[in-house]
């Protein structure tokens, strides 16, 4: 076997390599395998701790689909694949593992303080996960794109709406021209028609994905309006419409998913855009002085 053939058949043994392989193959995966692969990347901690039956139930597939996915990726079986997710946790600090195990094993909170602690733990896990996985180069490219836009359109519905609501508030304070697509009289499609290639979009949506947000993003992208997306999976339909996108996997407590990491990103973007625009305004002056 040649070196190139060996590389093609090499089985990924760490989470980052596995994630890259899934992204490369997602377009050619059978529907059910793609479904469970998307769940695995969005819920890596559950993949590490769960049984085949519990993971299959959560992913809405048959347990045999997990075995099929493992074989499709070159593993001997589901346990072999699951070891990659467990190794990912072993690379983290012991205190983080202990808190996560405690959260997963705990029944529903039976006191106000336990409830608060559960939500705070989920929030801290979400932020820590984003800090360890976010691509700084993508963030810089997104800021560059948005800083050059004449108007920034904001697209989000339902659970994602607080993100664009905060971004709109920050843009207003920072003097950044924007338009939030959340009209009470239902004329968002007409407002979106004003967007051009000189503008840009920040769109946010998480599973099960707001149909209106996806439709708006797809329509804007079809007209060449660049989109920066905040979503939760490489398999997100929002990611396919985006110029740049961020994968934000939020932890949950008792089924209530956090927005802490997404909100941290939503807070950072407006400030970074404002700083980039100030830098762009100063650059011509420096060049002229030279």
C-alpha positions in Angstrom: 0.0 0.0 0.0 1.3 3.5 -0.9 1.7 6.3 1.6 -1.2 8.1 0.0 -3.5 5.1 0.3 -2.4 4.6 3.9 -3.4 8.2 4.7 -6.8 7.7 3.1 -7.5 4.6 5.3 -6.0 6.0 8.5 -8.6 6.1 11.3 -8.7 9.4 13.3 -7.7 8.9 16.9 -8.4 12.4 18.3 -11.5 14.5 18.2 -10.1 17.3 16.0 -9.1 14.7 13.3 -12.4 12.9 13.6 -14.3 16.2 13.2 -12.3 17.1 10.1 -13.0 13.7 8.5 -16.7 14.0 9.2 -16.8 17.5 7.6 -14.9 16.2 4.6 -17.4 13.3 4.1 -20.7 14.9 5.2 -21.8 15.6 1.7 -21.5 11.9 0.7 -22.8 10.3 3.9 -26.2 8.4 3.8 -28.9 10.5 5.5 -29.1 8.5 8.8 -25.3 8.5 9.2 -25.1 12.2 8.6 -27.9 12.7 11.2 -26.0 10.8 13.9 -22.7 12.4 12.9 -24.2 15.8 13.3 -25.5 14.8 16.7 -22.0 13.4 17.7 -20.2 16.7 16.8 -22.9 18.8 18.6 -22.9 16.6 21.7 -19.4 15.2 22.2 -19.8 14.9 26.0 -23.0 12.8 25.6 -21.1 10.6 23.1 -18.4 10.0 25.7 -20.8 9.1 28.6 -23.8 7.6 26.9 -24.7 4.1 26.0 -25.4 3.1 22.4 -29.1 3.0 23.3 -29.3 6.4 25.0 -27.3 8.1 22.3 -29.4 6.5 19.6 -32.6 7.7 21.3 -31.3 11.2 21.7 -30.1 11.3 18.0 -33.5 9.8 16.9 -31.8 6.8 15.1 -31.5 3.0 15.7 -28.6 1.8 17.8 -27.3 -0.1 14.7 -26.8 3.3 13.0 -24.1 4.1 15.5 -22.3 0.9 14.5 -22.7 1.7 10.8 -21.3 5.2 11.4 -18.3 3.7 13.2 -17.6 1.2 10.4 -18.1 4.0 7.8 -15.4 6.0 9.5 -13.0 3.0 9.7 -13.5 2.0 13.4 -13.9 -1.6 14.5 -17.2 -0.8 16.3 -19.1 1.8 18.3 -16.9 1.4 21.4 -13.8 2.1 19.3 -15.4 5.3 18.0 -16.6 6.3 21.5 -13.0 6.1 22.8 -12.2 9.2 20.7 -14.8 11.2 22.6 -13.7 9.8 25.9 -10.1 10.7 25.1 -11.2 14.3 24.4 -12.5 14.6 28.0 -9.3 13.0 29.4 -7.4 15.9 27.9 -9.3 18.3 30.0 -8.7 19.2 33.7 -9.9 16.7 36.3 -12.1 19.3 38.0 -13.9 19.9 34.7 -14.5 16.2 34.2 -15.8 15.8 37.7 -18.2 18.7 37.4 -19.5 17.4 34.1 -19.9 13.9 35.4 -21.8 15.3 38.4 -24.1 17.3 36.2 -24.8 14.3 33.9 -25.5 12.0 36.8 -27.6 14.4 38.9 -31.4 14.1 38.9 -33.5 17.3 38.5 -32.6 20.0 40.9 -34.5 19.7 44.2 -33.6 23.1 45.6 -33.2 26.7 44.3 -29.5 26.7 44.9 -29.0 23.4 43.1 -31.0 24.8 40.2 -28.8 27.9 40.0 -25.6 25.8 40.3 -26.7 23.6 37.5 -27.3 26.5 35.1 -24.1 28.2 36.1 -22.1 25.0 35.5 -23.7 24.6 32.1 -22.9 28.3 31.3 -19.2 27.9 32.3 -18.9 24.7 30.3 -20.3 26.3 27.2 -17.9 29.3 27.4 -14.9 27.0 28.1 -15.8 24.8 25.1 -16.0 27.8 22.8 -12.8 29.2 24.1 -11.0 25.9 23.3 -12.6 25.4 19.8 -13.1 28.8 18.2 -11.0 29.5 15.1 -9.3 32.9 15.6 -8.6 33.2 11.9 -12.3 32.8 11.1 -13.2 35.4 13.7 -10.7 37.9 12.2 -12.0 37.2 8.7 -15.6 37.7 9.9 -14.7 41.0 11.6 -12.9 42.2 8.4 -16.0 41.3 6.3 -18.5 43.0 8.6 -16.3 46.1 9.2 -16.4 46.8 5.4 -20.2 46.4 5.1 -22.3 49.5 4.5 -25.3 48.0 6.5 -25.3 44.9 8.6 -28.5 42.9 8.6 -29.4 40.8 11.6 -31.3 37.5 11.2 -32.5 35.4 14.2 -35.8 34.0 15.5 -37.0 32.3 18.7 -34.2 31.1 21.0 -31.5 32.8 18.9 -33.2 36.2 18.9 -31.5 37.5 22.1 -28.2 37.4 20.3 -29.2 39.7 17.5 -31.2 41.9 20.0 -27.9 42.5 21.9 -25.9 43.0 18.7 -28.5 45.6 17.6 -28.2 47.4 20.9 -24.4 47.4 20.7 -24.4 48.6 17.1 -26.6 51.4 18.1 -24.2 52.5 20.8 -21.2 52.1 18.6 -22.7 54.0 15.6 -22.7 51.0 13.3 -25.5 51.1 10.7 -27.7 48.0 10.9 -31.1 46.6 10.3 -32.7 43.8 12.4 -35.1 41.6 10.5 -37.7 41.3 13.1 -40.5 43.6 12.0 -43.8 43.3 14.0 -45.9 43.8 10.8 -44.3 41.0 8.9 -42.4 42.9 6.2 -39.0 41.3 6.8 -38.8 39.9 3.2 -39.4 43.4 1.8 -36.8 44.9 4.2 -34.3 42.3 3.2 -34.6 43.2 -0.4 -32.7 46.4 0.3 -29.6 44.4 1.1 -26.8 44.4 -1.5 -23.4 42.8 -2.0 -22.0 45.9 -0.3 -23.8 44.9 2.9 -23.5 41.9 5.2 -25.6 39.7 7.4 -25.1 38.2 10.9 -27.5 35.2 11.2 -28.0 32.9 14.1 -30.0 29.7 14.4 -29.7 26.5 16.4 -31.4 23.1 16.1 -34.3 22.6 15.3 -33.6 25.8 13.3 -36.1 28.5 12.7 -37.5 28.1 9.2 -37.9 31.9 8.6 -34.2 32.5 9.5 -33.0 29.8 7.1 -35.2 31.1 4.3 -34.0 34.7 4.8 -30.3 33.6 4.9 -30.7 31.5 1.8 -32.4 34.3 -0.1 -29.8 36.8 0.9 -26.9 34.4 0.1 -28.5 33.7 -3.4 -28.2 37.5 -4.1 -24.5 37.5 -3.1 -24.9 39.2 0.3 -22.1 37.8 2.5 -23.3 36.1 5.7 -21.6 35.4 9.0 -23.5 32.7 10.8 -23.6 31.5 14.4 -24.9 28.0 14.6 -24.4 24.7 16.4 -23.1 22.1 13.9 -21.2 21.6 10.7 -24.4 20.0 9.4 -26.5 23.1 10.1 -28.4 24.3 7.1 -27.4 27.8 8.0 -23.7 26.9 7.6 -24.3 26.1 3.9 -25.4 29.6 3.2 -22.6 31.3 5.1 -19.4 33.0 4.0 -18.0 32.4 7.4 -19.6 30.6 10.3 -19.0 29.7 14.0 -19.9 26.4 15.5 -21.1 27.0 19.1 -22.1 23.9 21.0 -23.9 24.9 24.2 -24.2 22.7 27.3 -27.6 22.3 28.9 -29.0 21.7 32.3 -32.1 19.6 32.8 -32.9 20.0 29.1 -32.6 23.9 29.1 -29.7 24.8 26.8 -27.4 27.7 27.6 -26.8 30.7 25.5 -23.7 31.8 27.4 -21.1 31.0 24.8 -23.2 32.4 21.9 -23.8 35.6 23.9 -20.1 36.0 24.5 -19.5 35.8 20.8 -22.4 38.2 20.1 -20.8 40.7 22.6 -17.3 40.4 21.1 -18.3 40.9 17.4 -19.7 44.5 17.6 -16.7 45.7 19.6 -14.3 44.0 17.3 -16.1 45.5 14.2 -16.0 49.0 15.8 -12.3 48.7 16.5 -11.6 47.4 13.0 -13.4 50.4 11.5 -11.4 52.8 13.6 -8.2 51.1 12.4 -9.3 51.3 8.8 -10.0 55.1 9.2 -6.6 55.7 10.7 -4.7 53.7 8.1 -5.2 56.2 5.1 -4.1 59.1 7.4 -0.9 57.2 8.3 -0.2 56.4 4.6 -0.8 60.0 3.6 1.7 61.2 6.3 4.3 58.9 4.9 
